[in-house]
């Protein structure tokens, strides 16, 4: 029986940039193919709802007729695409320490179902269940392929591989592709997604270990983690879903409640327990998204108004004046001045 748990959570927007870069290197106009511009690089450390990440991967895989897109995408990973946490991992002394940081800061890597860690006689097992829904084969395969190739990158050992990998999904492509890309036995339709890491890996030194830099980066990562809403909080789920709902013109309480599989009354009651009102939370999301979009110089003001669900640019301008005390044009002009002559 299919898992009906509503999918919720988010991933770093840098993962989405990896998809855009991959498509561009394949000769495609990613903005046209995916129907929207990439996340602004000024939006670091931006977050993308897991539902949106799933949709973008599925659209790209269908356009390319490539069911193995997730596996192939993971092969292109570098520390930069993990954002701040990529450099945290790279600065660790050995792979065991890097995997511990993965556990400590897991929500900055992949904020969907929580990571569980256990040991067997010969392996460290990283496991993700389906408590917060099933993102699907492309999301799961991209994440696990990226994890394997990140380990190869930071150790400088391209030949190392896990003992075994389990996926909750069926295979997306011929099984030979999994052996080629992941380098180990792979099992499908399992109770959870797991990566079995050989204990002999853990002492493997990393190619750019830097204890002093690691301490500084961990402080920054801890601050990013502190800013994330509590896992499972309704307000966090609404913030995750708001960009897509705004573009669909469905960012009102009844539509949000339907999307999150709660009644409108329950939505308002749960938000009240968090000390929030829906209208104020919606305005907060609109304001933050507007500032993020205005930092992307490629977007016209009319396009930003449309992304935020406004039928007219003038309505967006009035709302932005109310939030920020100036017009969107004035705000963008100030950003350009602060950024300097290179922009």
GUTOR-421401 format. One record per residue (C-alpha): residue number from 1; residue in three letters; x, y negated, z negated. Coordinates in steps of 0.1 Angstrom, whole numbers. Each point is the difference from the previous one (the first is absolute). Layout:
N
NUM; Ala; X; Y; Z;
...
end
This chain:
343
1; Unk; 0; 0; 0;
2; Unk; 15; -34; 9;
3; Unk; 12; -22; -28;
4; Unk; -25; -29; -3;
5; Unk; 21; -20; -25;
6; Unk; 0; -37; 12;
7; Unk; 35; -9; 13;
8; Unk; 16; -29; -19;
9; Unk; 34; -14; -6;
10; Unk; 26; -19; 20;
11; Unk; 35; 2; 16;
12; Unk; 27; -26; 5;
13; Unk; -7; -21; 32;
14; Unk; 36; 8; 10;
15; Unk; -13; 34; 10;
16; Unk; -23; -17; 25;
17; Unk; 29; -20; 14;
18; Unk; 18; 34; 6;
19; Unk; -30; 11; 22;
20; Unk; 1; -33; 19;
21; Unk; 38; 3; 6;
22; Unk; -3; 36; 11;
23; Unk; -27; -8; 25;
24; Unk; 20; -30; 14;
25; Unk; 31; 23; 4;
26; Unk; -22; 24; 19;
27; Unk; -9; -28; 24;
28; Unk; -35; -9; -13;
29; Unk; -14; -33; -10;
30; Unk; -9; 10; -35;
31; Unk; -23; -30; -6;
32; Unk; -21; 9; 30;
33; Unk; 0; 37; -6;
34; Unk; -10; -3; -37;
35; Unk; -23; -30; 5;
36; Unk; 16; -23; -25;
37; Unk; 33; -17; -8;
38; Unk; 26; 16; -24;
39; Unk; 2; -10; -37;
40; Unk; 19; -32; -5;
41; Unk; 35; 6; -11;
42; Unk; -3; -30; -23;
43; Unk; -27; 21; -19;
44; Unk; 26; 21; -17;
45; Unk; -8; 20; -21;
46; Unk; -34; 2; 17;
47; Unk; -24; 29; -4;
48; Unk; -22; 17; 26;
49; Unk; -30; 20; -10;
50; Unk; 5; 38; 5;
51; Unk; -32; 0; 21;
52; Unk; 15; -26; 24;
53; Unk; 33; 18; 2;
54; Unk; -19; 32; 9;
55; Unk; -20; -18; 26;
56; Unk; 30; -15; 17;
57; Unk; 19; 33; 1;
58; Unk; -31; 18; 15;
59; Unk; -4; -27; 26;
60; Unk; 37; 1; 10;
61; Unk; 0; 38; 1;
62; Unk; -31; 1; 22;
63; Unk; 14; -27; 24;
64; Unk; 33; 19; 3;
65; Unk; -17; 34; 1;
66; Unk; 26; 10; -27;
67; Unk; -13; 20; -29;
68; Unk; 35; 2; -14;
69; Unk; 3; -38; -4;
70; Unk; 2; 2; -38;
71; Unk; 29; 24; 1;
72; Unk; 18; -20; 27;
73; Unk; -6; -33; -18;
74; Unk; 16; 12; -32;
75; Unk; 31; 8; 20;
76; Unk; 5; -38; 6;
77; Unk; 0; -9; -37;
78; Unk; 28; -21; -15;
79; Unk; 3; -16; -34;
80; Unk; -13; -33; 14;
81; Unk; -34; 15; 7;
82; Unk; -4; 10; -36;
83; Unk; 4; -37; -9;
84; Unk; 16; -8; -33;
85; Unk; -3; 36; -11;
86; Unk; 21; 12; 29;
87; Unk; 30; -20; -13;
88; Unk; -7; 12; -36;
89; Unk; 3; 36; 13;
90; Unk; 32; -8; 20;
91; Unk; 17; -16; -30;
92; Unk; -5; 31; -22;
93; Unk; 31; 21; -9;
94; Unk; -14; 34; 12;
95; Unk; -32; 15; 15;
96; Unk; -13; 11; -34;
97; Unk; 0; -36; -12;
98; Unk; -17; -11; 32;
99; Unk; -28; 26; -5;
100; Unk; -4; -12; -36;
101; Unk; -5; -36; 14;
102; Unk; -26; 14; 24;
103; Unk; -18; 14; -30;
104; Unk; 4; -32; -21;
105; Unk; -12; -24; 28;
106; Unk; -23; 24; 19;
107; Unk; -28; -25; 5;
108; Unk; 24; -23; 19;
109; Unk; 7; 28; 25;
110; Unk; -35; 16; 3;
111; Unk; -29; -11; -21;
112; Unk; -25; 27; 8;
113; Unk; -1; 32; -21;
114; Unk; 26; 1; -28;
115; Unk; 32; 19; 3;
116; Unk; 6; 31; -22;
117; Unk; 34; 15; -6;
118; Unk; 9; 35; -12;
119; Unk; 30; 23; 0;
120; Unk; 4; 35; 12;
121; Unk; 31; 22; -4;
122; Unk; 16; -15; 31;
123; Unk; -20; -31; 10;
124; Unk; -15; -33; -11;
125; Unk; -36; -1; 14;
126; Unk; -16; -33; 9;
127; Unk; -38; 4; 3;
128; Unk; -28; -22; 11;
129; Unk; -37; 11; -5;
130; Unk; -32; -14; 15;
131; Unk; -14; -18; -31;
132; Unk; -4; -32; 20;
133; Unk; -10; 16; 33;
134; Unk; 17; 16; 29;
135; Unk; 18; -25; 23;
136; Unk; 2; 25; 28;
137; Unk; 27; 18; 19;
138; Unk; 17; -30; 16;
139; Unk; 4; -19; -32;
140; Unk; 12; 31; -19;
141; Unk; 25; 10; 27;
142; Unk; 14; -35; 4;
143; Unk; 5; -3; -38;
144; Unk; 17; 34; -4;
145; Unk; 21; -3; 31;
146; Unk; 11; -35; -11;
147; Unk; 9; 14; -35;
148; Unk; 22; 27; 16;
149; Unk; 17; -23; 24;
150; Unk; 5; -27; -27;
151; Unk; 19; 26; -21;
152; Unk; 22; 8; 30;
153; Unk; 6; -37; 6;
154; Unk; 10; -10; -35;
155; Unk; 22; 30; -5;
156; Unk; 16; -2; 34;
157; Unk; -7; 37; 4;
158; Unk; -23; 4; 31;
159; Unk; 0; 38; -3;
160; Unk; -16; 4; -35;
161; Unk; -35; 13; -3;
162; Unk; -26; 10; -27;
163; Unk; -5; 36; -9;
164; Unk; -36; -1; 10;
165; Unk; -28; -25; 8;
166; Unk; -38; 6; -6;
167; Unk; -27; -21; 17;
168; Unk; -37; -1; -10;
169; Unk; -9; -4; 37;
170; Unk; 2; 24; 29;
171; Unk; 29; -4; 24;
172; Unk; -4; -29; 24;
173; Unk; 24; 13; 27;
174; Unk; 20; 32; 9;
175; Unk; 18; 13; -31;
176; Unk; 34; -2; 17;
177; Unk; -2; -38; -3;
178; Unk; -2; 3; -38;
179; Unk; 31; 22; -1;
180; Unk; 19; -24; 23;
181; Unk; -9; -32; -19;
182; Unk; -2; 12; -36;
183; Unk; 25; 29; 2;
184; Unk; -17; 24; -24;
185; Unk; -30; 23; -4;
186; Unk; -33; -18; 2;
187; Unk; -33; 13; -13;
188; Unk; -34; -14; 8;
189; Unk; -35; -3; -16;
190; Unk; 15; 1; -35;
191; Unk; -16; -13; -32;
192; Unk; 23; -30; -1;
193; Unk; 28; -16; 20;
194; Unk; 34; 10; -14;
195; Unk; 36; -5; 8;
196; Unk; 23; 26; -16;
197; Unk; 34; -17; -5;
198; Unk; 30; 24; -6;
199; Unk; 16; -7; -34;
200; Unk; 34; 0; 18;
201; Unk; -11; -32; 17;
202; Unk; -3; -20; -31;
203; Unk; 37; -6; -6;
204; Unk; 5; -12; 36;
205; Unk; 17; -34; -2;
206; Unk; -16; -29; 20;
207; Unk; 19; -19; 27;
208; Unk; -5; -35; -15;
209; Unk; -2; 5; -38;
210; Unk; 2; -33; -18;
211; Unk; -8; 0; -38;
212; Unk; -1; -38; -4;
213; Unk; -23; -5; 30;
214; Unk; -22; 28; -11;
215; Unk; -6; -17; -34;
216; Unk; -10; -32; 17;
217; Unk; -23; 17; 26;
218; Unk; -17; 21; -27;
219; Unk; -9; -32; -18;
220; Unk; -16; -13; 31;
221; Unk; -18; 33; 6;
222; Unk; -13; 0; -35;
223; Unk; -15; -34; 5;
224; Unk; -17; 11; 33;
225; Unk; -14; 31; -18;
226; Unk; -13; -22; -28;
227; Unk; -20; -21; 25;
228; Unk; -19; 30; 14;
229; Unk; -35; 3; -14;
230; Unk; -6; 31; -22;
231; Unk; -4; 31; 21;
232; Unk; -36; 8; 7;
233; Unk; -13; -34; -11;
234; Unk; -30; -10; 21;
235; Unk; 15; -35; 6;
236; Unk; 32; 16; 15;
237; Unk; -22; 21; 23;
238; Unk; -19; -30; 12;
239; Unk; 32; -19; 6;
240; Unk; 13; 29; 21;
241; Unk; -31; 1; 21;
242; Unk; -7; -37; 4;
243; Unk; 21; -8; 31;
244; Unk; -19; 27; 21;
245; Unk; -34; -10; -15;
246; Unk; 6; -37; 9;
247; Unk; 8; 8; 36;
248; Unk; -32; 20; 2;
249; Unk; -21; -28; -16;
250; Unk; -9; 24; -28;
251; Unk; 17; -16; -30;
252; Unk; -32; -3; -20;
253; Unk; -7; 19; -32;
254; Unk; -25; 25; 15;
255; Unk; 23; 10; 28;
256; Unk; 30; 2; -24;
257; Unk; -20; 22; -24;
258; Unk; -10; 23; 29;
259; Unk; 36; 3; 12;
260; Unk; 12; 9; -35;
261; Unk; -28; 25; -6;
262; Unk; -15; -19; -30;
263; Unk; -33; -18; -4;
264; Unk; 0; -38; 2;
265; Unk; -11; -1; -37;
266; Unk; 29; 23; -10;
267; Unk; 24; -21; 20;
268; Unk; -9; -32; -18;
269; Unk; 0; 18; -34;
270; Unk; 35; 15; 5;
271; Unk; 14; -33; 11;
272; Unk; -15; -17; -30;
273; Unk; 19; 25; -22;
274; Unk; 31; -12; 17;
275; Unk; -10; -36; -7;
276; Unk; -8; -8; 36;
277; Unk; -28; -11; 22;
278; Unk; -3; 12; 36;
279; Unk; -3; -35; 15;
280; Unk; 31; -12; -18;
281; Unk; 20; 32; 10;
282; Unk; -11; -4; 36;
283; Unk; 11; -36; 0;
284; Unk; 34; 10; -15;
285; Unk; 5; 26; 27;
286; Unk; -10; -25; 27;
287; Unk; 24; -26; -13;
288; Unk; 29; 24; -3;
289; Unk; -6; 14; 35;
290; Unk; -3; -35; 15;
291; Unk; 34; -9; -14;
292; Unk; 15; 32; 12;
293; Unk; -14; -5; 35;
294; Unk; 11; -37; 2;
295; Unk; 35; 12; -7;
296; Unk; -1; 19; 33;
297; Unk; 8; -26; 26;
298; Unk; -13; 22; 28;
299; Unk; -36; -3; -12;
300; Unk; -21; -30; 11;
301; Unk; -24; -16; -25;
302; Unk; -30; 13; 20;
303; Unk; 14; 35; -2;
304; Unk; 5; -2; -38;
305; Unk; -35; -13; -4;
306; Unk; -13; 31; 19;
307; Unk; 22; 24; -20;
308; Unk; -15; -15; -32;
309; Unk; -36; 5; 13;
310; Unk; -8; -37; 8;
311; Unk; -21; -6; 31;
312; Unk; 15; -35; 4;
313; Unk; 34; -14; -8;
314; Unk; -16; -30; -17;
315; Unk; -16; 22; -26;
316; Unk; 35; 15; -7;
317; Unk; 15; -35; -3;
318; Unk; -26; -10; -25;
319; Unk; 5; 31; -21;
320; Unk; 38; -4; 0;
321; Unk; -3; -36; -11;
322; Unk; -21; 12; -29;
323; Unk; 26; 26; -10;
324; Unk; 32; -18; 7;
325; Unk; -7; -37; 1;
326; Unk; 12; -5; 35;
327; Unk; -9; 12; 35;
328; Unk; 15; 32; 16;
329; Unk; 19; -22; 24;
330; Unk; 16; -20; -28;
331; Unk; 8; 32; -19;
332; Unk; 18; 15; 30;
333; Unk; 18; -33; 7;
334; Unk; 13; 1; -36;
335; Unk; 12; 36; 5;
336; Unk; 19; -9; 31;
337; Unk; 17; -29; -18;
338; Unk; 10; 23; -29;
339; Unk; 13; 27; 24;
340; Unk; 23; -25; 18;
341; Unk; 9; -6; 36;
342; Unk; 4; 36; 10;
343; Unk; -38; 6; 1;
end
